[in-house]
Amino acid sequence: MEKMRAKKSLGQNFLIDDNVLSRIVACVAPESGDHILEVGPGRGALSRMLAASGATFLAIEWDRDLLPLLNAEFAASPNVEIGHGDILRVDLRQLLSSRGPGRKWKVAANLPYNISSQVLFRFLECGDLFERLVLMLQKEVGDRLVAPAGCKDYGALTVLLRLHFDIRKEFPVKPGSFRPIPKVDSAVLSFTPLERPRAEVGDEDYFRRLVKGAFNQRRKTLLNSLRSAGFDAEDASLSEALARSGIDGGRRGETLSLDEFAALSRELLAGKTSGVTGAVCAI
């Protein structure tokens, strides 16, 4: 297992630092009654430590060359299942619900940096299935997810995840903890799903389009960004919704808090229902 080389095409960097592995396990806090999903187990270093808890453990690996090695490693472990799949394509809800109906899952993952944002959106879509997620991300991505409104790191993903999760940066990880050694620093973050959304947004699909539209052209004002994204057929209606929300349309999207985005979403939906606003295009 140790001799299996990482594949650059899959964005693989295997974690080899026992101290970091132990700290990740402490964040996951596995217990015998838990259901744990690991995305991208690689050579199984973290898998061994998590599975040793006796928890029901499912690991999903995309690299077919690693599957025989992982299966051999855990052949004598009845609580472990190794599956093949692409986390961006697998039906995550069906996968987890079929193995633990009504159960909340803990998640551990060292995400390939080139697909981390896409995977985060997948987790967001199934947030009700999770008890806790502990994810290794590129430091820059981690910085964005905990950034306050008004700074350059703050973006659409920050707002959308914050609606449903408490996000905490647990600790940094230096490049030397991996093989091969990446060119960037990493960070471990934990995500704890909220019992209910942090704000009332009206319609969540609409809210997501609104937030993405606000950040679609960051150099433009909020009014112009949303207009370009198709949120208004008549300039006056969008301006009125902004005014009713107490938001200056001359601001930029990155300055709006989650509560302000929620208020604008509600006002636009109210106007849309009453026939005030024009059609909204998908982004």
C-alpha positions as CSV (number, residue, x, y, z in Angstrom):
1,M,0.0,0.0,0.0
2,E,2.8,2.4,0.9
3,K,4.5,1.9,-2.5
4,M,1.4,3.0,-4.5
5,R,2.3,6.2,-6.3
6,A,0.0,9.2,-6.3
7,K,-1.6,10.1,-9.6
8,K,-1.3,13.8,-10.6
9,S,-4.3,13.4,-12.9
10,L,-6.5,12.6,-9.9
11,G,-5.0,15.4,-7.7
12,Q,-3.7,12.8,-5.2
13,N,-1.5,13.8,-2.3
14,F,-1.3,11.1,0.3
15,L,-1.3,12.2,3.9
16,I,1.6,10.6,5.8
17,D,1.9,12.7,9.0
18,D,0.7,10.6,12.0
19,N,0.2,13.7,14.1
20,V,-2.1,15.3,11.6
21,L,-3.9,12.0,11.1
22,S,-4.5,11.7,14.9
23,R,-5.8,15.3,15.0
24,I,-8.2,14.6,12.2
25,V,-9.5,11.5,14.0
26,A,-9.9,13.6,17.2
27,C,-12.1,16.1,15.2
28,V,-14.2,13.3,13.8
29,A,-14.5,11.7,17.2
30,P,-15.5,8.2,16.0
31,E,-17.5,5.9,18.2
32,S,-18.7,2.3,17.8
33,G,-22.3,3.4,17.0
34,D,-21.3,5.9,14.3
35,H,-21.8,5.8,10.6
36,I,-18.7,7.3,8.9
37,L,-18.1,8.1,5.3
38,E,-14.6,8.7,4.0
39,V,-14.2,10.2,0.6
40,G,-11.0,9.4,-1.2
41,P,-9.3,7.0,1.3
42,G,-6.2,6.8,-0.8
43,R,-3.7,4.3,0.8
44,G,-5.9,4.0,3.9
45,A,-3.9,5.8,6.5
46,L,-6.9,7.6,7.9
47,S,-9.2,4.8,7.2
48,R,-7.4,2.4,9.5
49,M,-7.7,4.8,12.4
50,L,-11.3,5.6,11.9
51,A,-12.4,2.0,11.3
52,A,-10.6,0.9,14.5
53,S,-13.4,2.6,16.4
54,G,-15.8,-0.1,15.4
55,A,-18.0,2.4,13.6
56,T,-19.9,1.4,10.5
57,F,-17.4,2.6,7.9
58,L,-17.8,3.3,4.2
59,A,-14.9,4.5,2.0
60,I,-15.5,5.7,-1.5
61,E,-12.4,5.6,-3.8
62,W,-12.3,6.7,-7.5
63,D,-8.8,5.2,-8.3
64,R,-9.4,1.6,-9.4
65,D,-5.8,0.7,-8.8
66,L,-6.2,1.4,-5.1
67,L,-9.4,-0.7,-4.6
68,P,-7.7,-4.2,-4.5
69,L,-5.2,-2.9,-1.9
70,L,-7.9,-1.3,0.2
71,N,-10.1,-4.4,0.0
72,A,-7.2,-6.6,1.1
73,E,-6.4,-4.3,3.9
74,F,-9.9,-4.4,5.4
75,A,-10.9,-8.0,4.3
76,A,-11.1,-9.0,8.0
77,S,-13.0,-6.0,9.1
78,P,-16.8,-6.6,9.0
79,N,-17.6,-3.0,9.8
80,V,-15.8,-1.7,6.7
81,E,-17.1,-1.4,3.2
82,I,-14.9,-0.2,0.3
83,G,-16.8,1.2,-2.7
84,H,-15.8,2.5,-6.1
85,G,-17.2,5.8,-7.3
86,D,-16.8,9.5,-8.2
87,I,-18.1,11.7,-5.4
88,L,-19.3,14.2,-8.0
89,R,-21.5,11.7,-9.8
90,V,-22.6,9.2,-7.2
91,D,-26.1,9.5,-5.8
92,L,-25.0,10.5,-2.3
93,R,-28.4,10.5,-0.8
94,Q,-29.3,7.1,-2.0
95,L,-25.8,5.7,-1.1
96,L,-26.0,6.8,2.5
97,S,-29.7,6.3,3.2
98,S,-29.7,2.8,1.9
99,R,-26.9,1.9,4.4
100,G,-28.3,3.6,7.4
101,P,-31.9,4.8,7.1
102,G,-32.6,7.7,9.4
103,R,-29.0,7.8,10.6
104,K,-26.7,10.8,10.5
105,W,-23.3,10.3,9.0
106,K,-19.9,11.7,10.0
107,V,-17.7,12.5,7.0
108,A,-13.9,12.6,6.7
109,A,-12.2,13.6,3.5
110,N,-8.9,14.8,2.1
111,L,-10.4,16.5,-1.0
112,P,-8.5,16.9,-4.3
113,Y,-8.1,20.7,-4.4
114,N,-9.2,20.9,-8.1
115,I,-12.7,19.7,-7.2
116,S,-13.2,20.8,-3.6
117,S,-15.8,23.5,-4.3
118,Q,-17.9,21.1,-6.4
119,V,-17.7,18.5,-3.6
120,L,-18.8,21.1,-1.0
121,F,-21.9,21.8,-3.1
122,R,-22.7,18.1,-3.1
123,F,-22.4,18.0,0.6
124,L,-24.6,21.1,0.9
125,E,-27.3,19.4,-1.2
126,C,-27.5,16.5,1.3
127,G,-26.7,18.5,4.5
128,D,-29.6,16.8,6.4
129,L,-27.8,13.5,6.2
130,F,-24.7,14.6,8.2
131,E,-23.8,14.9,11.8
132,R,-20.4,16.4,11.2
133,L,-17.9,16.8,8.3
134,V,-14.2,17.1,8.8
135,L,-12.5,18.1,5.5
136,M,-9.0,18.8,4.4
137,L,-9.0,21.7,2.0
138,Q,-6.5,24.0,0.4
139,K,-5.8,26.8,2.8
140,E,-7.1,29.5,0.4
141,V,-10.5,27.6,0.2
142,G,-10.6,27.3,4.0
143,D,-9.9,31.0,4.3
144,R,-12.9,31.8,2.0
145,L,-15.3,29.6,4.0
146,V,-14.7,31.4,7.3
147,A,-14.2,34.9,5.8
148,P,-16.4,37.8,7.0
149,A,-18.5,39.9,4.6
150,G,-16.5,42.7,3.0
151,C,-13.2,41.0,2.5
152,K,-11.8,39.6,-0.8
153,D,-12.0,36.0,0.3
154,Y,-15.8,36.2,1.0
155,G,-17.8,34.7,-1.8
156,A,-20.9,32.8,-2.9
157,L,-19.8,29.5,-1.4
158,T,-19.2,31.2,1.9
159,V,-22.7,32.5,2.1
160,L,-24.4,29.4,0.9
161,L,-22.6,27.0,3.3
162,R,-23.0,29.5,6.2
163,L,-26.8,29.2,5.7
164,H,-26.7,25.6,6.8
165,F,-23.4,25.0,8.7
166,D,-21.3,26.2,11.5
167,I,-17.9,26.2,10.0
168,R,-14.7,26.1,12.1
169,K,-11.1,26.1,11.0
170,E,-9.5,23.4,13.1
171,F,-5.8,23.6,12.3
172,P,-3.3,24.3,9.4
173,V,-1.4,21.5,7.6
174,K,2.0,22.1,6.0
175,P,3.0,20.7,2.6
176,G,5.5,18.4,4.2
177,S,2.7,16.3,5.7
178,F,1.9,14.9,2.2
179,R,3.6,12.8,-0.4
180,P,4.1,14.0,-3.0
181,I,4.6,17.4,-1.4
182,P,2.0,19.9,-2.7
183,K,2.9,23.5,-3.6
184,V,0.2,25.0,-1.3
185,D,-0.7,24.9,2.4
186,S,-3.8,23.1,3.6
187,A,-6.2,23.4,6.5
188,V,-8.6,21.0,8.2
189,L,-12.1,22.5,8.7
190,S,-15.2,21.1,10.5
191,F,-18.7,21.6,9.4
192,T,-21.6,21.1,11.8
193,P,-25.1,21.2,10.2
194,L,-27.6,23.5,11.8
195,E,-31.0,22.2,12.9
196,R,-32.6,24.9,10.7
197,P,-31.3,27.4,8.2
198,R,-29.5,30.4,9.8
199,A,-31.9,32.8,7.9
200,E,-35.3,32.7,6.2
201,V,-34.6,33.0,2.5
202,G,-38.0,32.2,1.0
203,D,-37.1,29.7,-1.7
204,E,-33.6,28.2,-1.5
205,D,-33.1,27.5,-5.2
206,Y,-34.0,31.1,-5.9
207,F,-31.7,32.3,-3.0
208,R,-28.8,30.3,-4.5
209,R,-29.2,31.9,-7.9
210,L,-29.4,35.3,-6.3
211,V,-26.2,34.8,-4.3
212,K,-24.3,33.4,-7.3
213,G,-25.6,36.3,-9.4
214,A,-24.4,38.9,-6.9
215,F,-20.8,37.4,-7.1
216,N,-20.8,36.6,-10.8
217,Q,-19.1,39.9,-11.7
218,R,-17.4,41.1,-8.6
219,R,-16.2,44.4,-10.1
220,K,-19.8,45.5,-10.8
221,T,-22.2,47.0,-8.3
222,L,-24.8,44.7,-6.8
223,L,-27.6,46.3,-8.9
224,N,-25.7,45.8,-12.2
225,S,-24.5,42.3,-11.3
226,L,-28.1,41.2,-10.6
227,R,-29.4,42.9,-13.6
228,S,-26.8,41.1,-15.8
229,A,-27.8,37.8,-14.2
230,G,-31.3,38.3,-15.3
231,F,-33.0,39.2,-12.0
232,D,-34.9,42.2,-13.4
233,A,-36.7,43.0,-16.6
234,E,-37.5,46.5,-15.3
235,D,-34.8,48.5,-13.5
236,A,-37.2,50.1,-11.1
237,S,-38.5,46.8,-9.6
238,L,-35.0,45.6,-8.6
239,S,-34.1,49.0,-7.2
240,E,-37.4,49.0,-5.2
241,A,-36.6,45.5,-3.8
242,L,-33.2,46.7,-2.7
243,A,-34.6,49.8,-1.1
244,R,-37.2,47.8,0.8
245,S,-34.4,45.5,2.0
246,G,-32.4,48.6,3.2
247,I,-29.6,47.8,0.8
248,D,-27.8,50.3,-1.4
249,G,-27.6,48.9,-5.0
250,G,-24.3,50.7,-5.4
251,R,-22.6,48.3,-3.0
252,R,-20.9,45.2,-4.2
253,G,-22.1,41.7,-3.5
254,E,-19.1,40.8,-1.3
255,T,-20.2,43.5,1.2
256,L,-23.6,41.9,1.9
257,S,-24.1,39.7,5.0
258,L,-26.1,36.5,4.9
259,D,-29.0,38.3,6.6
260,E,-29.0,41.0,3.9
261,F,-29.0,38.4,1.1
262,A,-31.9,36.6,2.8
263,A,-33.8,39.9,3.1
264,L,-33.3,40.7,-0.5
265,S,-34.3,37.2,-1.6
266,R,-37.6,37.5,0.4
267,E,-38.3,41.0,-1.1
268,L,-37.6,39.9,-4.7
269,L,-39.8,36.8,-4.2
270,A,-42.6,38.9,-2.8
271,G,-42.5,41.2,-5.8
272,K,-42.2,38.3,-8.2
273,T,-45.4,36.7,-6.6
274,S,-47.3,40.0,-6.9
275,G,-46.1,40.5,-10.4
276,V,-43.8,43.4,-9.7
277,T,-40.5,41.9,-10.9
278,G,-39.6,40.3,-14.2
279,A,-38.6,36.8,-15.0
280,V,-35.5,35.4,-13.3
281,C,-33.0,33.4,-15.4
282,A,-31.0,30.5,-14.1
283,I,-27.3,31.2,-13.6
